Amino acid sequence: MATHASAQKRARQSKKRQLRNTVVKSVVKTYSKKLLKAVEEKNLEEAQKALTRAIPLIQKASSKKVLHKKTAARKISRLTKKVNALAPQA
């Protein structure tokens, strides 16, 4: 355990941040899984709803530095690609 007051404070802050980051990552994963399930069932409407909900969550996680910006971009790109593949070709 840390002995200096400043080190103890940093440990407390780290624990709080870790908990918050874990929750945010969990929410992102949950919505990603919902989207993938809708894609698997070939349900375009549900997949689009899930995508519109997942994108802002991923972007917010990126802006809060929970996810790296390129990781967030990659996730959004891959999920969007899967939903667009469901859409009927014109």
C-alpha positions as CSV (number, residue, x, y, z in Angstrom):
1,M,0.0,0.0,0.0
2,A,1.1,3.6,-0.7
3,T,2.7,5.4,2.2
4,H,2.7,9.0,1.0
5,A,-0.6,11.0,1.2
6,S,-0.3,11.9,-2.5
7,A,0.2,8.2,-3.5
8,Q,-2.8,7.2,-1.4
9,K,-4.9,9.8,-3.1
10,R,-3.7,8.5,-6.6
11,A,-4.6,5.0,-5.6
12,R,-8.1,6.1,-4.6
13,Q,-8.5,8.0,-7.8
14,S,-7.3,5.1,-9.9
15,K,-9.7,2.7,-8.2
16,K,-12.6,5.1,-9.0
17,R,-11.5,5.6,-12.6
18,Q,-11.1,1.9,-13.1
19,L,-14.6,1.2,-11.9
20,R,-16.0,3.9,-14.1
21,N,-14.1,2.7,-17.2
22,T,-15.2,-0.9,-16.6
23,V,-18.8,0.2,-16.5
24,V,-18.4,2.2,-19.8
25,K,-16.7,-0.7,-21.5
26,S,-19.3,-3.1,-20.4
27,V,-22.1,-0.9,-21.8
28,V,-20.3,-0.6,-25.1
29,K,-19.9,-4.4,-25.3
30,T,-23.6,-4.9,-24.4
31,Y,-24.9,-2.7,-27.2
32,S,-22.4,-4.2,-29.6
33,K,-23.6,-7.7,-28.8
34,K,-27.3,-6.5,-29.2
35,L,-26.4,-5.2,-32.6
36,L,-24.5,-8.4,-33.6
37,K,-27.5,-10.5,-32.5
38,A,-29.8,-8.5,-34.6
39,V,-27.5,-8.8,-37.6
40,E,-27.2,-12.6,-37.0
41,E,-31.0,-12.8,-37.0
42,K,-31.1,-10.7,-40.2
43,N,-33.3,-8.1,-38.5
44,L,-32.4,-4.9,-40.3
45,E,-34.8,-2.7,-38.2
46,E,-33.4,-3.8,-34.9
47,A,-29.8,-3.7,-36.2
48,Q,-30.3,-0.1,-37.3
49,K,-31.8,0.9,-33.9
50,A,-28.9,-0.8,-32.1
51,L,-26.4,0.9,-34.3
52,T,-27.9,4.4,-33.6
53,R,-27.6,3.6,-29.9
54,A,-24.1,2.1,-30.0
55,I,-22.3,4.7,-32.1
56,P,-22.8,7.6,-29.6
57,L,-21.8,5.3,-26.7
58,I,-18.6,4.3,-28.5
59,Q,-17.8,7.9,-29.4
60,K,-18.4,9.1,-25.8
61,A,-16.1,6.3,-24.5
62,S,-13.5,7.5,-26.9
63,S,-13.8,11.2,-26.0
64,K,-13.5,10.2,-22.3
65,K,-10.3,8.3,-23.1
66,V,-11.8,5.0,-22.1
67,L,-11.2,3.7,-25.6
68,H,-8.5,4.9,-27.9
69,K,-9.9,7.0,-30.8
70,K,-8.7,4.6,-33.4
71,T,-10.2,1.6,-31.5
72,A,-13.5,3.5,-31.4
73,A,-13.3,4.3,-35.1
74,R,-12.6,0.7,-35.9
75,K,-15.5,-0.6,-33.8
76,I,-17.9,1.9,-35.4
77,S,-16.7,1.0,-38.9
78,R,-17.0,-2.7,-38.4
79,L,-20.5,-2.5,-36.9
80,T,-21.7,-0.1,-39.6
81,K,-20.4,-2.4,-42.3
82,K,-22.3,-5.4,-40.9
83,V,-25.6,-3.4,-40.7
84,N,-25.1,-2.1,-44.3
85,A,-24.5,-5.6,-45.5
86,L,-28.1,-6.4,-44.3
87,A,-29.6,-3.6,-46.3
88,P,-31.1,-4.7,-49.7
89,Q,-28.9,-3.8,-52.6
90,A,-30.3,-1.2,-55.0
